[in-house]
Amino acid sequence: MRFISTIRLACVAMIVMLCAVAKADNVEIRVERFGACNAFRGGDVTALRVRLRSDLAEPTTALVQWDVENIDGDVASYWREVILPPGQNVSRWLYAKLPPLNSNTLASQVFNVSVFQTENGRRVGRLGALRFTPLQAEEQSLPIEKNQDVIAIVGDGRMGLQDLGSIPAGFNFVPSMNSLTQLPRGISPADFPDRWEGLWSFNEVIWSQASPQLLTGDRAKALRDWIARGGSLVIVLPESGNSWSIGGGAPHFLSDLLPAQGVTQLDGVPVEALRPILSRATQLRRENVRTALYVFDPIQLSAPWKGLIALPKISEFKGVSDQIRARSGGTSIVVRRTFGHGMITLIGLDVDALHRGAYANDSLPQVDVFWNRILGRRADSMSVNDFDRLMKSEPPRIAKANSYDQYDCGGGDLISSVIGLQGRAIGGIFATLGLFVAYWVLACPVAWYVLRKKNQRRLSWLVFIGVSLVASMAAYVVGGFFSTTPYEIRHATVLDTIDQPAPGNADARFDRATMWISALLPGFGKSEIAVDNSQNQRNIISTWAPPTGDGGARFPDTTRFDQPVDEPDKSAPPSRATTSDFEIRWLGNIATQWGATPTQVQDKPIRATTTQGNTNRISLSGSLTHHLPGALKNVTLIHVSPFQFQTQQWQGEARLTLQPSDPLPNAGRMIVLAVDWMPDQELDVSKLLYPNGPSDPGKLNTGSLTQEIFALYQRPLLQKAQAIIPGQMKDVFEARRWQTNMEMLSLYQMLQPPAYQRNPPDAPNPVRVTREVGKNIDLSRWLTQPCLIVMGKLENVSTPVPFTLAGKIPNSTGDVLVRYIIPLPDDAAIFWPPLPVP
């Protein structure tokens, strides 16, 4: 009985304690959304929106704090200030770098949110706390795997994009693609974060249904900042109404960037006439379906807008107005402009309404026929039903899932093996430990044994002193070999410059850097590392760990450190005289004393010349130079022409083969220089890319963009895959692995897709190329429009981005992949008809 009474007493005590805790929570905390725009991914900066309600009698100054554990076991407290009025709901976004966990583990991870009352910026008392998992958010978000892509869709329409995630039975990936793309839908303008890093995970945002006037203030600025840093916004103009105020109307967050002239709305355009640019469907279910659309005149269109997809010739259709006939073949229904390092695309056709109309047996539009050019992709796309049909045909026309090999061009070791200070520090620790063990063994048992055998034990102290001196000298030598100088940084950097001719696009004047660094944090305590933010561009520095999916070794003395949301350019994690790794997203102007990125020679600008006829011709003229702090190695030149290739179509009534399969959207030339490009040296691009003068863009011979991408990046993988057991793919680019893999990340969506189609009795040898890091450095969208791209590697140079470490400028060394892009004029008349693929 006494035992039962004790249990009852303990229960009563627990109830009293719980009531006390509940009473002490003066602020109710609710998690509204984990991940902006309905998605989140491990290893990315992610947004969390919380709703707070205060029961206090007076307005209260407070801070709301989200605690997230990093790879070392330390807890980063991401916080921002908030004023809590009594009895009212207040919503705030918080931003944190998530641990690099897989989606299932991350979805069940427990996080903490707390609210503290503040006085003079100091916490004086906790007002409330909440432990939660992402699955407990009021609005559910989609967990994304680290090797998957994600496109946010504003509105609930699919627009034919669902084939980006078509996974047939027996597969856990899309057979015809290197990566699977998730499509969170149903997003409204209210779901957008108020800081650009909340959109860190997204490849594109496609806006189809909501009014742009609903996105205002900090949320509108955040979306513009994200685009300027390399994001892509695709706008689908509605069939009726003018919500985007094309040509005039209510202002919104993009009013100053949309075309002011050269836009015409056409009514009564036959959908049948648009079918070749939308779908593989051979006919529509209904005859004489008409739609309204916008067309863009390339001559009158406001710069820097350029045509992307042409309105086909409509001369053979009856009942079409003269206005439509006059504009077909020479105007565009899809146009694009650059904004900073990102892009804004306008689709003049309401593809959402077309897809909902289900006017054809095949999707209208389809990914590989219509969307690939807009999204910067080349892979074949099919529905799940198409894949199943080809798998069940006799003989099967699709490779089996277990026959695929996989190569990860963007694994975490690609970065950690280069920045590498941690490896040196660990090596030094093991070397010191080994030296200490050797010293102890020699000074004690070995010396004692030898002296006793020789009956010289009286010399033990002399021997001990001698061994100690030798050990001290050895420690000095080993320490010098493994030393990591305080205030030292090792970096791996991707540096981007766009030679933007449009004077009104001020954002394009900034360089962009994506960096990974390893820094020795001196002493014990906290050491602040800060990245340059002189241009007030909200640059981000965050802790980084390889996306291994599991926790690494943790320090026993884990601690908490503050990370204010409004100071993302600084971080002050605990320092233990060892290294910490960071990831940086930076926008600004590199210092002139560091060097100058490539540029056009003043009196020799880059010019493209095109000739269209029975035999098309293209050439390039002009010269480049650079003033970088060293030679550029393994320089790659890519010229993307305005000539467009045909899209995928079924061959024969049986619909068993797509031809052409995975064509590049545009014809082009590509070359890798055999010698280094020295500072101040001029490069004549005509002699390098077109040594024999103007060439036929339709020929896929040596030097063509299609053949060179295959030869440089895919053929070595196929050769390796044929020589090993499937599933055991190892690195095949040892000689220049870092640069080659960075180039593959730069062209990722334009790499050769897996050879999934079987041509019995021949069986394919498919290789999928995946990535977990470096998604933001993909330049594939540039390969769908005329431009010149230059890539080359600087070795063992200081960082182009200024840093301070513990208030001092650190020594830095590392490698830089320099990328330089010149947008070139388009010619909408060349878009139609497209070139046949040989």
N, C-alpha and C positions, 0 to 999 in steps of 0.2 A: 504493500500500500504506500509505504514511504516513497518507493521508486516512482509509482504512478503520480503521486503528489508532486514530486520533483519535476516530472515531465510536464505536468499541467502548469507549474510555476514558470518553467522555461518557455512554454508556448505563450503564456500571458505576457512575459517579458518581451518576447519577439514581437507580439502584436503591438505592444506599447511603443517599441522602437520603430516599427514600420509606420505607425501613426505619426510619430515624431518626425520621421523623415518626410512623410507626405506633407505634413504641416509646414516643414521647413522649406519645401519647394514652392517658393512664391511666384515662380514663373513656369507655366506649362509649356512644354516643348513638344512639337510634333514635326516629324520628318515628312515633308510634302513630296519631295522628289530626290532620288539618288541618281545623279547623272542628268545633265541638261539634255534636252531634246531626246529623251527616252532611251538613252544608251550610256553605258560606262564600260571601261576596259582597264584591266590591271596594268600597272606601270605607267599610266597616263595621269596627267592632271585632270581631275574630275570635279564637277560642281555638285554641291549639296544645297538644297533649299529647305530651310526650316521655318516653321511658324511659331512665334512666341506670343504668349498672352500673360500679362502681369496681373497679379492680384494685389499689388501694393497700392497704397492710397494716393501716392504722388508719382509724377513722372520720374523715371529713374534712368540715370546714365549707367550703361552696362556694356559688357562685351560678350559676344557669343563665340564659342570656341569649339573646334572640331579636332579631336586628338587622333592622330594616325601614326602607327608604329613604322619606323623605317627598317632597312635591312640589318642595321647594327643593333636593333632592339630599343633604340632611343625613340622617344615619343615627340613628334612635332605637333605643336598646338597652333593650328591655323585659326586666326581670330580676326574679328572686325568689330568696331564699335556700333552701338545701337542705342537709341533713346526709346524706352518702353513706357508708353502712356498707360495709365491704369485701365484695365478691362477691355483693351483693344488688341486685335490681332496685328502682328507685325511680321512680315516675311523678309528673310535675308538669304542671299547666296553666300556660301563659303566655298573655297577652292583648296584642294589638297592633292598631293602626289600620292596615288594609291600604290600599295606594294605590288610587285610584279607576279601576281598569282593568276592561276587559270580561272575561268569564269565561274565554275561551280564552287571552288573554294572561296573566291571573293564574294560570291552572292550570299554565303553564310557567315562571312567574317563579322565579328562584333566590333562596333565602333562606339565611341563616346562623344556626346555633345553636352556642353555645360554652358551655363550663363552665370556671369559674375558681376556683382555691383562694383563700380569703379569710382575712385576719387583721385583726381589729378593723374589719371592714366594708370593707377595701380589697382590691382584686385584687392577688395576689402571684405568680400564675403560672397559665398556661392548662393545663387538664387534658385538654381534648378539644374538637374542633370538627367540624361537619358542614355541608356544603352540600347543599341538597335543593330539590326542587320539590314543590308540593302533590300532584302525581300519584304521588309516590314514598312517600306515607304508607302504613303497613301496612293501615289501614282506609280505604277510599276514600270520599270525600265528594263531594257534588254541587255543582259550581260554579253559582252563581245570577247571572243578569244583574241589572244595577242597576235595571231597570224591571220586574222580576218580584217576585212575592210568594212566601213560603215558609211552609209549615206543617209542623211536626215531628210525626211519628206514633210514639208509643211502642207498639211491637208491629209486626207485619208485615201487618196487615189494611188493606184499602183503604177499606172502609165506604162505598163509593159516591162517594168524593171524587175519583176519577180523572178525572171529567168537568171538573174545574177546569183540566185541562191538555189537553183534547181539541183537537188540531190536525189538521184535515183536509188532504188533499192540495192543494197549491198555496198553502197559508197557512204563515206562521211565527208566528201568533198564534191565539187562540181567537176565532172570528168574532163571538160574542155577548157578549164581555166586554172591558172596558177593559184588563185585565191578565191575564197568565198566572201560575198558581200552581204552584210545584214542591212535591212531597210526598216528602221523604226519609222512608223507613220503616225498620222493623227496629231502632229505637232501644231501648236498654235503659237502666235507671236509671244504670248505670255510665258511660254516655256523656254524662251531664250535667256541665257545668262547675262549678267551685267558686266562681265569682264571677258576679254577675248579668249583667255585660256580655258574657259568653260567649254569651248568647241574644239579643244585639243585633239580629240579622237577622230574627228570627222574628215572624210575625203571631200565630200561635197554637201551642200545644202541645196535641195531642189524645192522651190517655192511655187506651189500650184494653185492654192485656193484662197488663202486669207488676204485681207486688205493690208497693204504695206503701211497704211496710216496707223495701224495698231502697234507697230514697233517704234518706240520713241525713247528718248533719253539715253541712259547708260546702256540699255540693251541694244539700241540701234548703233551706238558708237562701238560696242563690243563686236557686233557683226562686221562692221566696216573695218575695224582693226584686224579681225581674223582674216578677212579677204586680203588686206594689204600685206599680210605676213605669209601669203601663199594659199589661202583658202579659195574655194570655187563656189560661187553662188550662181545657180541656174534658175531663171525666172520663166515660168510658162505663162504667157499672156492669155487671158480668158477670151473665149469666143465672143462674149457679149460684155458690154461695159468697158470702162477704161480706168480700172482701179490703179494702174501704175502711171497714170497721167502722161501717157506717151503723146508728145506734141502739145502738152499743156493740161493743167488741171490742178487738183489739190496737191500741195507739196507733201513729200514724205522723205524718209531717210536716205533715199538714193536719187532724189530728183536731180541733183547737180551732176550725176554721172550717166544718166540715160541720154540717148540720142535726142537732139533738139530738132533735127531736120532729116530728110531723106527717108521718112517712114510713111507708108500708105496702107490703109486698111482696105482689103478687097472682100467683097461679098459674093457668094455663089460660086466658089471654087470647087470643081468636082473632086471628091475624095479619091475617085479612081485615078485621077491624074497625079495624085500625091503618093499613090501606093508604091511606086518603085523606090522612093526614098524612106519609106516607113516600114515595109514588111516584105516577107517572102511570099505572101499570099498571092495567088494567081488571079483571083477575082474576089469581088465583094459579095456578101450575102444579099444585099439590096442594091438595086440600080439607081443611078442618078442621085446619090447622096451628095449634098453640098455642104460647105462649111465656110465660115468667114476666117480670114487670117490677115496677119500683118506681113508686108514685104518691105525690104530694106534696099534702097538704091545705093550701090557702092560708090557712085560718083558724088552724090549729095550727102551721104551719111556723115554724121559728125565724127571727127577723129577723137579718140583712136579706135572707134568701132570698125570691125572688119567682118566680111562675110565668112560663113562657115559651111552652111548647107544651102544649095541653090534651089529655087523654085523650078521644077522641071518644065520642059517645053509642053505647052498645052494646045498647040495649033490644031491637032486632029480632033479635038473634042467639040461637039456641037453645043449650041446654046451658051457659049462662053462669051463674055463681053470683050470688046476691043481693049479695054483697060487691062484685063487679065492677060490677054494674048501679048500685049506690048511688054508686060513685065515678066513673063515666063522665060526662063533660060538665062536671063541676065541679072536678075535680082536674087536676093537671099531671103529665106524664111527663118534662118538661124544666124545670129551675129554674135560676136564676142568682142570684148575689150579687156585690156589689162588694167589693173588697179593695184599699184605697188607691185608686189611679187605674186599677186593672185589674179583671178579672172572673174568677170561677170558675163554671163551668157543670156541672151534673150531668145526665146523660142516664140516665133510669131504665130504658131499653130497650137490650138488648145488640144494637146495630146491627151490630157486627162479626159476630156469629153469624148474624144475619138475612142479611147480604150474602153470607157464605160459603154459606148454605143455598140461594141462587139459587132462591127460591120464585116468582119472577115473570120474565117475559121482559124487562122493564125492570129497571134496577138497583133494589135495595131496601136502603137508601133512595137517593133521588136528591138532588142538590145543591140545585136550585131549589125543590123541594117541602119538603124537610126541613132541609138544612144552612144555607140562606141566612139563616134567622132566627137561628141559633146563631152563625154567623160574621159577621153584620152585613153581608149582601150582598143584591143584588136582581136580578142578571143571570140571564137564561135559561141553562140548562145542557143540553147534549146529549152523547151519545156520538159518537165518530168515525164510527161506522156511520150514525147519524142525520144528521149533517152531510153525509156522502157521498151518502146517499139523497136529501136535499133538493137537493143540487147536480146530481145526475144526473136529477132529474125533468124533465119537459117541460111548460112552460118551467121553468128552474131557479128554485128558491125561496130561494137564498142569494146575497147580493151577492158579486161577484168581489173577490179580495184587492186588486187594483190600483185598486179604486174607493174604498177607504177613505182618509180623511184622518186626520191625527194631530195632536193638540195636547198638548204636554208642560206640564202645570201645575206640575210639580216639577222643573224643570231647574236646574242649578247657577247660571245667571246670575240666577235669581230671588233668590238670596241675595247673590251677589257684587256685584250692581248696587245693593244697598241698604246693605250694610256699607261698601263703597266707599273705605276709607282708602287701600287700595293704589292705586286709581286716582288719588287726589290725589297720593300720593307719586310715582308714575310721571309724572304731569303736571308736577310740580315739577321732576323730573329733566330732562325734555325741554325745559321752559321755560328752565332754567338752561343747558342745553347750547346752545339756540338763542341765548340772550343772550351766551354766551361767544363763539360763532362771529361774531355781529354785532359784538361789541366788537373782536375780532381783525381783522376785515375793515376796520372804520372806523379803528382806531388805526394800522394798518400800511399796506396797499396803497392804500386809498382816500385817506387823509390825505396820504400821500407823493405820490400822483399829483396831487391838487389843489394842494398846495403847490409842486410842481415846475412846474405849468402857470402858476401865479401868480408864480413866482420868489420864493417866500417860505419856502424850505427852512429858514431860520434859526429859524423859529417852530415847527419840528417838535416840540421837547420841550414847548413850551407847549400845542400842540394835543393831544399825547399825554396830558398831565396832565389837560386838560379832558375829553377823551373818557373817561379813566379815572374821573373824578369822576361824570360822567353815568352811566357803566356801573354804578358802585357804587350810586348812588341807584336805578337801575332794578332792580338785583339785590335791594336792600332791599325795594322795592315788590313785585316778583315773589315774593320769599321770603315776605313777609307774606301774599300772596294764596294761595299754595300751602302755607303752613306747616301742619304737623301737630304739634300741641303734644305734647311728650313726656308720657308717661303718659296718653295719650288712647285711648279705646276707642269704636268704633262698633258697635252691636249691632242684631240683628233677633231678637225674642224672641216665643215663644208661651208664655203664662202660663195655667195651668189651676188652677181651684179647684172642688172638689166639696163642695156643701153637704150633707154626709152626716148624716142624723138619727140613725144608729145609734151610741149612745154607746160600744159596745164596740169599734168599728173605729177604733183609734187612728191607723192609717196614713192614713186619709182626712183627717186634720187637717193634713196637709202639702200645701203647694202644689207644683206641678210646673212646671218651666221647661225648654223646649228652646230653646237659644240658638245663634246663630252670631255671632261677633265678629271684628272686625279690630282688632288692637292694634299700636301703634307700640312696638317693643321698643327702648328707648333705649340709646345707646352701642354698644360693640363688645365681644363676649365672650358671656356668657350672662345672660339676664334671666328670673327665675322669675315666672310668672303663676299665681296660685292662686285657686280659686273657693271660696266659703264651704262649710264642711263642719261647722258647729257642731253640727248634730244627728246627726253620725256616720252619714250615709246613703250613704256610698260614692258621692259625686258624681264625675262623669267630665268631665275636660277633655282634648281631643285635638286634634291639628292637623287642619285641614280644607282640602280643595281641591274645586273644582267637578268633578262626575263627567263629565269630558270624554272620558275613555278614552285620553288620550295625555299624555305628560309635558310639563310647562310649562318655562319658562325656569329654569335652575338657576344658583346662584351658583358661581363658580369655586373658592371656598375652602370647599368642603363639609367638614363635620366631624361627629363623633359626640357624642350627648348621652344621658344616662341617663334612663330613665323607669321607676322602680320600680313593680312590679305593685301593691304595697300602698300606694302614694301616688298614686292616679289623679286626685286633685283638684288636683295640681300639675304643671306642665310647665316645663322650662327649656331651650327650644331656643336655638340660637345667635342672638345679636342683632347686627344690622349697621346700626343706626339706620334701619331700614325696617320695613315692616309684616309681620305674620304673621296668618293666619286660623285660628280655632279653632272647634270645635263642643263644646257643653256639654250634658250631661244632669244636671239638678239637682233635688233633692227637699229641701224644708225649709219654713221659715216666712219669708215676706217681712217685712222690717223695718217696724215701724209708722210710722217717720218717712218711709218712701217712700210709703205709702198703704195703702188697704184695698180689696180686690176686692169686687165686688157681693155683696150680701146681702139677705135678706128683711127688710122693715120689721117691727119687733118685734111690733106689734099688728095687722099685716096679712099673715099668712103666706100662701104660695101654696097653694091648694087646687083640686083638680080635682073636678068634679061630672059623673057620667055617668048617663044614663037609657037603659035598653034596652027596646025594644018594637017596635011596628010601624014607628015612626020613631025611630031612635036619636038621642040628643042628648048633647052634651058642652060644657062651659064651664070657664073658669078664673077664679079670683079671687085677689086679693092684690096686693102692691106690692113693688118692688125699689128699692134705692138703692145708691150707691157713694161711696167717699171716695178715689178715685184721684188722682194728681197732674195730672190734666188731663181734658178732655172726651173721652168715647168717641165716635168717629166711625163712621158707617155701621153702626149697631147692628142686629144681626139677632136676632130672637126666634124660637125654634122650640119648639112644644109637640107632643110625641109622645104620642098617646092610647093607651089599652089596646086599642082596636078594631083587630083584625087583618084584613088583606085576604086574599082567596083566593090560592092559589098557581097556578103555571102548569099547564095541562092541554092535551092535544091536542084540536083541533077537527075532528070528523068522522072517519070510518073511514080516510080516506086518510092521516091524521097528517101534514099538511103545514104546519100553523100552530099556534103556541102562543098560547093566550089564557087569562088576560091575559098580555101580554108584559112582562117586567121590572117587575112591580108593586113598590111599596114594601111592606115587611112590615107596617107599621102606618100607620093614618091619622093625620093631624096638621095643624097650622097653622103658617104661616111668614110673617113680615113683616120688612121692612127700614125702619127709622125714617128719616123725611125730615129730621130735625134732630138735632143732637148731643145726647148725654146728658150733662148737666153734673154735676159733683160735688155731692153732697148732694141732688140732685133725685130725687123719687119718680116711679117709672113704674108706672102702673096697668096690669097685663098684661091684665086683662079688656077694657078699652077698646081696647087695641091689637090683641089677637089675636081678640077676639070682640066687635066693636063693635055688632053687632046681636043680642047675646045668644047663648044656646046654639045650636049649629049641628049639622047632620047630618054626622057624620064621613065618611060614605060618598060625599059629593059632591066631585068633583075640580074645583072652580071656583077662581076667583082667590082667593088666600090659602091654598089647600090646600097641604100640603107637597109633594105630587107636582107640581103646576103651578108652584110658585115655584122649585123646584130646576131644572125645565126652563127656565123663563123667564130666570132669573138666570145660569145657567152653560152650558146646552146651546144655547138658541136663538141667542145671538150667534155661537157656533161654526158652527152650521149656515148661518146667513146669510153668514158669511165664506167658508165652504167652497163655497157655491154661486156665489160671485163670483170665485173664483180657480181656477187649475189644480190638480187633485188632487195632493197631496203638497207643496204650497207654503203650508201653513197658517202664518200669522204671528199674533203676539199681537193680540187683539181687545179687551183690557181696559186700554188704555193709561192711561185716566183714573185708575184705582185698581187697577193691575195686581197689586201686592204683596198687598194685602188680599184681592182676589178670588181669586187663586191660592191663598192660604193658606186661605181658606174652602173652596175646592174640595178641597184636601188634607185638610181637617178632615172633609169629607163624602164622601171619595173613593169608597168602595165603594157609596155611595148616589147617586152621580151617574148621569145617564142613560146606560145602555149604548149601544153603537153599534146603529143601526137596520139590522140584518143581514138581516131577512126581506124578501123580495121579494113583492109582490102584483101579479103580472103584469096589465096591461103596465107598471104603475108600478115603477120601480127606486128603491131607497133611496139616500140620500146619507149613508153611515155616517161618523161621526167617532169615533175612539178617543181617549180622554183617558189619557195615560200620566203616570208620575211616576218620578223617580229619587231625589229627596230628600223628607224629611218623611213617610216611611211611619209613623213612630211617633206622629204627631199626629192620625191618623185616628180620629174619634169615631163611626164608622158603627155600631158595636155598640150605642151608646146609642139609635139610631133604631129599635131593635127592642123597646124597653120604655118604659113611661111616664116622662117626664121633661120638664123645661124647660131649654133650652139658650140661653145668651146669648153672642153674640160681638160684639166691637167693637174698634176700633183706637185706641191712644194714640200720638200723634205727638211726636217730639223730646223724649223723656223719658230720664232716667237709667235705668240697668239696675236691675231689681228684685232682682237677685242680687248680693251684695257680692263685690268682687274686690280683690286686691292685685296690683300690677305692680311688680316690683323692690322689694318691701317697702313700696310706697306705694299709697294709694287713688287710682286714676286718675280723670280726668274721663271721663264716658261720656254718650253720647246715641244715640238710636235710636228705633225703632218697636216697639210691643208689641201683639200680638194677644191680647186678654184673652178668656178663655173660662170661663164659669161654668155649672155644671150642678147642677140640683136633681132628684134622683130622686123620683119620685112613686109613690104606692101603686098596685098593680095590682088587677085584679078578674078572677080566673080564670073566673068565670061568663061574662065577655064574650068570652073567647077562642074559644068554640065556640057556634054556627057562625060561621065567618069572614064578613066582609062581601064581597058581590060587588063587583067592580071595574067602574065605569061604562065 
